[in-house]
Amino acid sequence: MRRPPECELAISTAPALRRTGLLCALTATVALLPATPVHSAPRAPALHFGACPDSVPAPPAPERVECGWLSVPLDRAHPHGKHLRIAVSRVRASGPATERRGVLLVNPGGPGGSGLPYAVTKRAKLPERVRRSYDVIGFDPRGTGASAPADCGPMGGLFDRPGPDPVPVGRTAERAYLDGLRHTAADCAHGVADALPHLSTTETARDMDAIRAALGEPRISYLGVSYGTYLGAAYAAQFPYRIHGLVLDSVVGPEQWYDFDLRQSRALLRQRAVFFTWAARHQERFGLGADAAAVRAAYQRVRDGLARHPVDGLGAAEFDRTVYRALGRTERWAGLADGLRTYLHDGTTGPLRPAEPFDGAASRTYEAANRTVKCADGQAPTPARIVADIRRMRRLDPHPVLTGMEASVCAYWHHRPAHRTRLGSPQAPPALLIASEHDPVTPIEGARALQRRLPGSRLVTLHDDYSHGVFASRGNGCVDDAAAAYLVDGTVPGADVHCSGPGLPTP
């Protein structure tokens, strides 16, 4: 696809062009650029900053955010073949040059999450001395946001409303479940096409190093959350000597994506049981029942009712997505409980609906990139294993939450990677790993496993906490101080750090 002429000026110094930049970023899916001629290819690609698309919020004055594009090969085995452009954002350090420690690349997670706005949104929450010391660099990983967004079209009906029940019961439903995976894989093969093998974590880590080189930095510091920890570990495996500091918050762990998805699904069952007990403890507020069994029964009445009679497109699949999102952060529990009560009271579903439509453009890109990256990263399960694991989950609980089982689609993927993503390196400097004790999205076992691949690294645990995302997120001084000292002063704790968490919230 040829880029429209106006897109060549999409990221410029003119603030009036911010909207043009966004439109071009989203419409050029994103145009794979022709190869740069051999005679003109620079050793380190240029990265020129200007105005940002509207998707990037402005920080408070006098600070400002600026954005640019970096051209990288789609396939590094053919560096003079097709190229794509990586969208990069920057907010400069607010302190004087004497305090500057370099650049801090940040990633919000996914895979599939857009990181371009994250340089502003995450930076605003960082301790002040980190903001004074680092230029914070955000970027959209390849396949996400404005960086060649992945397009899987209908994804086997994933965006149909209401969608089919995501928990198959019986052989007929199991066959239909597998057929949905097969159709999703075919849609991604058609939409992503020749980029399918190259939207991987390994390639994104190489893009990170291209950003480092384009910024003229000998080393980077890095803060990754959730999937961002997996990306950071991949960078450490390939470029251990180019790391100044590595903060990995809410750690995925060094395992196959399908195995991780299974572990997450089991953790969600434990978290949901805690939610039932918590809601019962606040019976006077929610009215769902005086004990966990009664709340569970109320929950099941809601799901069964929506499965039988969806309300304006909200059925079992949409309900499970709401539950999946809510269980990961305790501040969302009251909203979930209110939604259950509202439906049981008057049959309406307003509190159970997402703020942004699931079938919107950003969500479609996220879901496509998520599966494309996971399937490019390693081994796929077999269809027989998928069915056997679902049956095992249903023996643990007849109504599991399977929303996060994205890597199941890899069973039918049209590209099989020769190697799995390498994670961690004994040559990397000691990292700081951070985990919530009861995080159901990235269970703490992943942090402990990755710590063994990063010798000398320390684990900061927030005990008595049940949420996903900790540093500069939970407002915990013990965690934030340890991470700030590590990033700014280079202080690696002498031993693992244990911080007291907030416990469950009071609604």
N, C-alpha and C positions, 0 to 999 in steps of 0.2 A: 504494500500500500504506500502510495506517495504521500508525504506529509503536506497538508495544506500550507500555502505560503505564509499565512498569518501565524502559523505555529512556530516558525523560525524565530519569532520575536516574543514567544509566549512567556519566557522568563527573562525579564529585562529590568532596566532601572526605572521604568515608568510605572508608578502605582496603578494607573488606570488600566494597565494590561493584566492585572491580577486575575480577573474573570476569564480573559482569553486564555491565560495559562492553564487554568483548571479545565476549560472545555477541550483544549488541545490535548491535555494529559489524558483525559478520559476517552476521547474519540479515536486516538491513534493506536489502538489496542496492542501495544503502542507500537507504532510503525517500526519494524525492524529496519535499521538504517543500512544503507549500502556500505560496503567495506571502505574503510579509509585507504587511499592509495599507499602502497608500501613506502614510497619515497617521502611521504609527508607524515607518517605515523610517529608521534613523539614518544620518547621513552616513558614519560609520565603524562597521561592525558591532561589537558587543560580543564580547569574547573573554575568558571567565572560566575560570580554571584550577582544576583539582582533581586527583583521583586518576586514574591511568592504567589502561588495560586490562592484562591479564596478559602480553600480547605485548611490553610495554615493560619491560626489565629495570631494576632499581633501581641507581643508581650507589652507590659507596662512601659511607658516612656521613662527614661531615655533609651532603654534597650530596644533593639530591633532585630527582627529575623530576616534573613536573606536566603534565597534559594538559587540553585543552579542545576545543571545537567552534566552527567559524566558518561561518555560513550565507552562501552565495554563490549568485547566479543560475546556473541551468543554462545559459541562453542570455542573454548580456548585452545582446543586442538587445531582449530582453523582460525587463527587470530586475524586474518585478513578477509574473512567471510562476513556473514551478516553480523551487524552490531545492534545493540539496544541501548537505550538511554536510562540511566539511573537518576532519579530525582533526589537531590540532597538539600538539606536545610542547615542553617547555622545561626546560633546566637552566641556572640562573642562573650568572653569572660568579662565580668563587671569590675574586677579589681585592676590594680595597676600591673604593669608588665613584670614587676618584681615578684608578684604573687602567682604568675601564670605557671601552670603545670602542663599545659599542652591541650590536646583535644580529648573529649569524652564522647565516643560514639554511643548512641542509645538505641535500643530496640524494644518495642512494647509487647512482642509475642505473636502468637498465631499457631502455626505458620499461616500467613495470609494477612497479618495486620499491617496497616499503613503506618510507617514511622516518620513521615515528613512532618506532621504537626507535633510529634512527640518531643522534638527539640525545644518547643515552647511549653507544652503542657506538663511534661515531666520535670523540666528544668525549674518551673515555678514552685515545685514541691521539694526540690533538693535543698539541703542545708546551705545557708548563705555562703559559707566559706568554700563550698564546692562550686557554687555559681561564680564566685570571685576568681577561682583558680583555673577554670576550664572553659574553652569554647565548646559548647554542647552541639554535637552534630547528629542530626536525624537523617534518615533516608528511607525511601520505599524500597524494600528488597525486590529483586527481579520477580515479576509476576504479580506484584501487589500495587495498590494505589495508582500512582502515575508512572510507574516503572514497568512498562510492557505488561499491563494487567492481564492475567489469565482469563480466558473466556471459555467456559464449558457449556455454553448454551443452556438447554433445559435441565441438564444434569440428571437425566433419567426421571424427571418429574419431581425433583427435590423442591421446587418452588411452587408446586401445585398447592392450592388451598381449597379444602383441607387436604393434607397429605395422608397417605396410608399409615396405618398404625405402625410405628417403628419397632414394636416388639412382636415378632411373628410367633404365633401359637398354632402348632400343627404343621403337618408336612406341606399342605397347600400354601399356607402363609409363608413357610420357610422358602419354598421355591419362588414365590413372588418376591420375597426379600432379596434373594440372590439375583433374580432377573433385574431388579432395580439397580443393583450394583453393576451388573453387566452393561446395562444401558448407560449408566453414568460414565463408566470407563470409555464407552464408545463415543459419547458426546464430548468428553475431554480430549480424546485422540483427534476428533474432527476439529474442535475449536482451537486447541493449543498447538496442534500440528507438529512442525519440526522442532518447536521449542520444548516438547514434552520431556526429553531426557535432561534438559539443561536448566530447568527451574528447580534447582536442588539447593540444599543447605551448603554443600561443598562449593558450588559456584557462587552463592551469595557471600560466603566467607572470602572468596577471591575478589569479589566486587568491593568488599570492605577494605581489602588491602589496596585496591586501586584508588579508593577514596583517600586512604592514608597517604599514598604516594602523590596524588594530585594536590593534597593540602601541604605537601612538603614536610611532612612530619616523619621523623625516624621511627617513632613508636606511637601507639595509641593507648589510651585507657578506654575501658568499655563497660557499659552497664546494660545487661540484658535481663528481661523479666519473662518468665514462663518459657515459651519457645525461644525467646531471646537468649536463654541460658544454653540451649542446645546449639544455637548459632555461635555463641561465644566459645563453647567447647570445641566446635569445628574450626574456628579461627585459631585457637590455641594449638590444635593438632597440626595445622599447616604452617603457621607463622609464629611459633613460640617466642622467637627473639624480637618480635616487633610489638610486644605487649609491655606496657608500663604497669597497668593495673587491670584487674578483671573482677568485676562484681557481678555475681550470678544470683539472681533473686527469684525464688520459687522455681526450683530446678526440675527440669524434665527427667534427667537421668540418662545414662548411656545404654539404652536398650532399643530394640526394634520398635518402630512406631505402633505396630499392632499390639505388642505386649504392653506398651505404655497405655494405650487406650483401654485395654482390659483392666489394668491396675487402677486406672482412674474410675472406671465404671464400678468396681468393687468399693472404692473409697466413697463414691457418691451414695451408695447404699448405706454406708455407716453414717455419712453426714445427714442423710434424709431421716434416719432414725433419731439423730440428735435434734433435728428440726421438729419432729413430732413431739418429743419430750418437752422441748422448749415452748412450743405453742400451747401444750397442755398446761404448763406451769403458768401461762398467762391466759387462762381460760376466760377470766373476766374481761380481757381486752379483745380476744378473737372469737370466743364462743364456739370453738371447734371441738371441744371435749375436754374432760377433766383428767384424762390420762392419755398416754401415747397411743394405745390401741384405739381409743375413740377418735383421736385426731387422724390416725391412719385411715380409719373407716370413712371419715369425712372426705379426706383427700381422694380416696378411691371412688367415692360417689361422684366427685367432680370429674375425675378422669373418665369413668364409665359413661357418665352423662354426655360429655363432649365427644366421646368416641361414637356413641349411638346417634347423637343429634348435634353436629357441629353448629356453632353460633357464628354467623357471618365469617365463615372460613376458618374458625378456630376449632380444631378437633384434637385428637389424641397427639398427633405429631407436634402441633403447635404448642399444646400444653406442656409436653415433655421438654421442648426447647426452653420454655419459660422456667420450668423447674430447674433445668440444668444450669441456666444462667444464675438463678437466685441462690442455689445452694453454694456457689463458690464464694459469696461475700455475705457475711452475716447482716450487714446493713440493708440487704435486700429481703431478709426473711419476713419482716413485718408486712412488706408489700405483697409477698406471696400469700401469707396467711390472710391478709385482707381480701385478696382476690378469691381465695377459696370460700371465705365467708360470704362475699358478695354474690358469687354464683349460686351458692346453696340458698341464699335468701331470696334473690329475685331473678336468677337465671341469666344475668348479664355478665360480661367478661372484660369490661374495661380495664381493671387492674391487672389482668393476666396478659394483656397485649404488650408487645415490645414498643419502645418509644420510636424506633425506626423500623420500617417495613422489611420483613425478611427477604422479600423479592426485589428490593431496591438495588441500584447499580453497585453500591459499595459492598453490600452483602453478597451479591453474586460473584464479585471479584474475590472476596475473602474465601468463600466456600470453594471456588475453583482452585485458587492458589493453595489452599490448605491441603486438598487431596493431591494436587500435582506435586507439591513439595514432598509430602509424606511418601508417595509412591516412588519418587526419584531417589529417596534416601536409603533404601535398603530392601530387605527381603519381604516378600508378600506372603500372607497366609493362604492356605488352600480353602476352597469353598467348604469342604468337609469339616475343616477345623472351625470355620466361622459358625456353622450350624451347631457343632458340638459345644462350642463356648457359649453360645446363646442359651442352649439347653442347660448348661451348668449354671449360668447366671440366673436362670428362672428357677432352678432348684434352690439357689440361695434366697431368692425372693421372686415370687411369681410376676412382679411388675417392676423390673429393673429400669433404670434410665440409661438408654443406649445412645443418646444423642451424640456423645463424643467419640463414637466408634468409626471415625472417618477412614482409618486405614484399612477397613474391611474391603473397600473398593479396589484395593491393590491386587486382590485375587484375580481380577479381570483386566488389569492395566495392560496397555499396549506396548509399554516399554518396561523391561526388567533390568535394573542396574546391575552392573558386573560386581560392584563392591558396595558395602554399606558405608555410611558416612563415618569417617574417623573422628573420634572425640577425645580431647584432652591430650596432654603430652608431659612427660617428666621434665622436659626442657623449659616449659613455661614457668614464669614466676608464680609464687604462691597466690592463689585466688582467694577471694572472700565469697563464700557461699552463704545464702540467707534462706531460711525456711520457716514457715508457720507450722507449728507442731501438728495441727489437724487440718491442714489444707487438703481439700478433696480433689482439687484440680491437678495439682502437682504434688502428690504425696511425698512426705519427707524422705522416704526410702531412696528416692531418686537423687537427692542431695548427698546422702551418705555414700551412694555408689559412685557418683562422679567425683567426690572428694578423694576417693582412692586412686583416681586417674590423674589427679593434680597434686603431686607430693608437696607437703608443706602447707597446703591450703587449710583454711579454718572455716568451720561451720558456725554461723550465728543462728540460734534457734529462738523463735518467739514462742514461748510456752503458753499454754492455755489460750490459744488463738485458733480460729476456725476459718480464716479467710485466705484468699489467694492474692499475692502481692503484698510485700512487707516494707521494704526500704522506701522512705519518702512516700509512704502510702498509708501506713497504719498510725502514724503520729507517735511512734514509740521512740523515746529519746535514747534508750540503750542501744537499739538497732542502728538508729540514724547516726549516733555519735561514733559507733564502731566503724561504720562504712565511711563516714567523712574523714576520720583519722587515717583510714587505709588509703583513701584516694588522695588526700591533700598532703599528709605527712609521710605516707609510705609505711604506716605502722601496721604490721601483721600481728594480730594477737598471739600471745604465747601459747594459747590453748583455745579450744572451741569456746564460744561465748554463749551464755544462757541468759535470756531476757524474760522478764515477767510480762505476760500478755493481759489483755483486757477481760478475758472470759466472754461469756455470751452476753449479747446486748439486752438492755431493758427497753421494751418497746415504748 
